[in-house]
Amino acid sequence: MNTITPASIAGPDSIFLSLSEISSLTYRAARGAGYEWGEAEEAAFASVWLSRASLDWAATILAVLNGAPACAPSPSRGRWAAVGQLCPLRTGIAVADFAALQEGPSAQPVQCLAVVQPLLVVPFAARAANSLNRPIGVSWADNQVFLQPGQPPLIVSPVDTCKPVDVTIACENMQRAMPLWPQFHQAEICNAQYGELNALALRTTVPTSARSQAGAGGEEGDND
């Protein structure tokens, strides 16, 4: 069972980011990686949620943004799949969007096939638990995460980012004793990961040119 504790003092190879900084950096990195603005906003939400839960948000989001292209699922009753591997961001968005529909987990357990980096699905399953006001369990391989509306995750086995796996999302009837959200509002990230995310984010900027530099600044002198 996991225990959520405040982050320790950052070491020489890491820094602390506030939750708003995590959101902004993830959004810009996702846009730089080619995701649409709405998907980038959802990626930012997921990173903040994972960081608040003391889960490895930076490694997870980087693995998704740097990974091979993956697909959005085709939701159907009980089984979600696509031609190829499922993108965890697009799968998570669909889980939240379809939560109360007949294809979603409110009607029956949903098995999502061949999801890469399944940890990124968990924040959206938590959103589904909130919208349904029902506990939800998420499981893959040897990992199990229990989500109760408005509460941080209860991890009943170690959570690993791993190779593509089938992920099962199901509503549960049993209430469990849950941890509390921590009071800290920042998370640690190693310098190398921070650099990678910034490099992705810089793809959204427009490079300078002779024309842009020539037009910069005022046309008149600054002397009064």
C-alpha positions as CSV (number, residue, x, y, z in Angstrom):
1,M,0.0,0.0,0.0
2,N,1.4,3.4,-0.9
3,T,2.0,6.3,1.5
4,I,2.1,9.8,0.1
5,T,4.7,11.9,1.8
6,P,6.2,15.3,1.0
7,A,9.1,15.4,-1.4
8,S,12.6,15.6,0.2
9,I,15.0,18.4,-0.5
10,A,16.1,18.4,-4.1
11,G,19.6,17.1,-4.7
12,P,22.3,18.6,-7.0
13,D,20.9,16.8,-10.0
14,S,17.3,17.8,-9.6
15,I,15.0,20.8,-9.0
16,F,11.5,21.5,-7.6
17,L,8.7,22.7,-9.8
18,S,5.4,24.0,-8.5
19,L,2.2,22.4,-9.7
20,S,1.5,25.4,-12.1
21,E,5.0,25.0,-13.5
22,I,4.5,21.3,-14.1
23,S,1.2,22.1,-15.9
24,S,2.7,24.7,-18.1
25,L,5.8,22.7,-18.9
26,T,3.9,19.6,-19.8
27,Y,1.4,21.5,-21.9
28,R,4.1,23.1,-24.0
29,A,6.1,19.9,-24.3
30,A,3.0,18.0,-25.4
31,R,2.3,20.7,-28.1
32,G,5.9,20.4,-29.1
33,A,5.5,16.7,-29.5
34,G,2.6,17.2,-31.9
35,Y,-0.5,16.8,-29.7
36,E,-3.5,19.0,-30.2
37,W,-4.1,21.8,-27.8
38,G,-6.9,20.0,-26.0
39,E,-4.8,16.9,-25.7
40,A,-1.9,19.0,-24.4
41,E,-4.2,20.5,-21.7
42,E,-5.2,17.0,-20.7
43,A,-1.6,15.9,-20.5
44,A,-0.9,18.8,-18.2
45,F,-3.8,17.8,-16.0
46,A,-2.4,14.2,-15.8
47,S,1.1,15.3,-14.9
48,V,-0.2,17.5,-12.1
49,W,-2.4,14.7,-10.8
50,L,0.4,12.2,-10.9
51,S,2.8,14.6,-9.2
52,R,0.3,15.3,-6.4
53,A,0.1,11.5,-5.9
54,S,3.9,11.2,-5.7
55,L,3.9,9.1,-8.8
56,D,6.6,9.3,-11.5
57,W,5.0,12.0,-13.7
58,A,8.1,13.2,-15.5
59,A,9.3,9.8,-16.7
60,T,5.8,8.7,-17.6
61,I,5.0,11.8,-19.7
62,L,8.4,11.8,-21.4
63,A,8.0,8.2,-22.4
64,V,4.7,9.0,-24.0
65,L,5.9,12.2,-25.7
66,N,9.1,10.6,-27.0
67,G,7.5,7.3,-27.9
68,A,6.4,5.9,-31.2
69,P,3.0,7.2,-32.4
70,A,0.1,5.3,-30.8
71,C,-3.7,5.3,-31.5
72,A,-6.9,6.5,-29.9
73,P,-9.1,3.6,-28.9
74,S,-12.4,2.6,-30.6
75,P,-14.7,2.2,-27.6
76,S,-17.0,-0.7,-27.6
77,R,-18.8,-2.6,-24.8
78,G,-16.2,-4.3,-22.7
79,R,-13.3,-4.1,-25.1
80,W,-11.4,-1.1,-26.4
81,A,-8.8,-1.6,-29.1
82,A,-7.2,-0.1,-32.2
83,V,-5.0,-1.1,-35.1
84,G,-1.7,-0.9,-33.2
85,Q,-0.9,0.2,-29.7
86,L,-3.1,2.5,-27.7
87,C,-2.0,6.0,-26.7
88,P,-2.5,6.3,-22.9
89,L,-3.3,10.0,-23.1
90,R,-6.0,9.5,-25.8
91,T,-7.2,6.3,-24.0
92,G,-7.5,8.2,-20.7
93,I,-9.4,11.0,-22.3
94,A,-11.9,8.5,-23.7
95,V,-12.2,6.7,-20.4
96,A,-13.3,10.0,-18.8
97,D,-15.6,11.0,-21.8
98,F,-17.3,7.6,-22.0
99,A,-17.5,6.9,-18.2
100,A,-21.3,7.1,-18.0
101,L,-22.1,5.7,-21.5
102,Q,-22.8,2.1,-22.4
103,E,-19.3,1.6,-23.7
104,G,-17.8,2.9,-20.5
105,P,-16.9,1.4,-17.1
106,S,-20.2,2.3,-15.5
107,A,-21.9,-0.4,-17.6
108,Q,-19.3,-3.1,-17.4
109,P,-15.5,-3.6,-16.9
110,V,-13.6,-2.2,-19.8
111,Q,-10.4,-3.8,-21.1
112,C,-8.2,-1.6,-23.1
113,L,-5.8,-3.6,-25.2
114,A,-2.0,-2.9,-25.6
115,V,-1.8,0.4,-23.8
116,V,1.6,2.0,-23.7
117,Q,2.7,3.7,-20.4
118,P,-0.6,2.7,-18.6
119,L,0.1,4.8,-15.6
120,L,-1.0,7.8,-17.6
121,V,-4.5,6.4,-17.8
122,V,-5.0,6.5,-14.0
123,P,-5.6,10.3,-13.6
124,F,-8.5,10.0,-16.1
125,A,-9.9,7.0,-14.4
126,A,-9.9,9.1,-11.2
127,R,-11.8,11.8,-13.1
128,A,-14.3,9.1,-14.2
129,A,-14.7,8.0,-10.5
130,N,-15.5,11.6,-9.6
131,S,-18.1,12.1,-12.4
132,L,-19.8,8.7,-11.6
133,N,-19.4,9.2,-7.8
134,R,-18.3,5.6,-7.7
135,P,-15.0,3.9,-6.8
136,I,-13.0,2.6,-9.8
137,G,-10.2,0.0,-9.9
138,V,-7.5,0.1,-12.6
139,S,-5.3,-2.9,-13.1
140,W,-2.6,-4.1,-15.5
141,A,0.0,-6.9,-15.2
142,D,0.7,-7.1,-11.5
143,N,-0.4,-3.6,-10.8
144,Q,-3.6,-2.5,-9.1
145,V,-4.8,1.1,-8.3
146,F,-8.0,1.9,-6.4
147,L,-9.6,5.3,-6.9
148,Q,-12.3,6.8,-4.8
149,P,-14.1,10.0,-5.7
150,G,-12.1,13.1,-4.6
151,Q,-9.3,11.0,-3.0
152,P,-5.7,10.2,-4.0
153,P,-5.0,6.7,-5.3
154,L,-4.7,3.7,-3.2
155,I,-2.0,1.5,-4.7
156,V,-2.3,-2.1,-3.6
157,S,0.7,-3.3,-5.6
158,P,3.8,-1.6,-7.0
159,V,3.1,0.6,-10.0
160,D,5.5,0.4,-12.9
161,T,5.6,2.1,-16.2
162,C,6.1,-0.8,-18.6
163,K,5.7,-2.3,-22.0
164,P,2.3,-2.2,-23.7
165,V,-0.2,-4.2,-21.6
166,D,-3.9,-4.7,-21.4
167,V,-5.5,-2.4,-18.8
168,T,-8.8,-3.2,-17.1
169,I,-11.0,-0.4,-15.7
170,A,-14.0,-1.4,-13.6
171,C,-16.4,0.2,-11.1
172,E,-16.2,-1.3,-7.6
173,N,-18.8,-1.4,-4.8
174,M,-16.4,-1.7,-1.9
175,Q,-15.3,1.4,0.0
176,R,-11.7,1.4,1.3
177,A,-9.7,3.5,3.7
178,M,-7.9,6.0,1.6
179,P,-4.8,8.2,2.1
180,L,-5.1,12.0,2.2
181,W,-3.9,14.4,-0.4
182,P,-0.6,15.8,0.7
183,Q,-0.3,19.5,1.5
184,F,2.8,20.2,-0.5
185,H,2.4,21.9,-3.8
186,Q,5.6,21.1,-5.7
187,A,7.4,18.0,-7.1
188,E,10.9,17.1,-7.8
189,I,12.3,16.5,-11.3
190,C,15.8,15.6,-12.4
191,N,17.7,18.1,-14.5
192,A,17.9,15.7,-17.4
193,Q,14.2,15.2,-17.6
194,Y,13.6,18.9,-17.2
195,G,15.9,19.5,-20.1
196,E,14.1,17.0,-22.3
197,L,10.7,18.5,-21.6
198,N,12.0,22.0,-22.3
199,A,13.6,20.8,-25.6
200,L,10.1,19.5,-26.6
201,A,8.5,22.8,-25.5
202,L,10.9,24.8,-27.6
203,R,9.6,23.2,-30.7
204,T,6.5,25.4,-30.4
205,T,8.6,28.7,-30.5
206,V,9.2,30.5,-33.7
207,P,13.0,30.8,-34.5
208,T,14.4,34.3,-34.9
209,S,15.1,35.6,-38.4
210,A,16.8,38.6,-40.0
211,R,13.4,40.1,-40.7
212,S,12.1,39.6,-37.2
213,Q,15.3,41.1,-35.7
214,A,15.1,44.1,-38.0
215,G,11.6,44.8,-36.9
216,A,12.3,44.6,-33.2
217,G,12.4,47.6,-30.9
218,G,11.1,51.1,-31.3
219,E,11.6,53.1,-34.5
220,E,12.7,56.3,-32.6
221,G,15.4,56.9,-30.1
222,D,14.9,56.5,-26.4
223,N,16.3,59.9,-25.5
224,D,13.8,62.5,-24.2
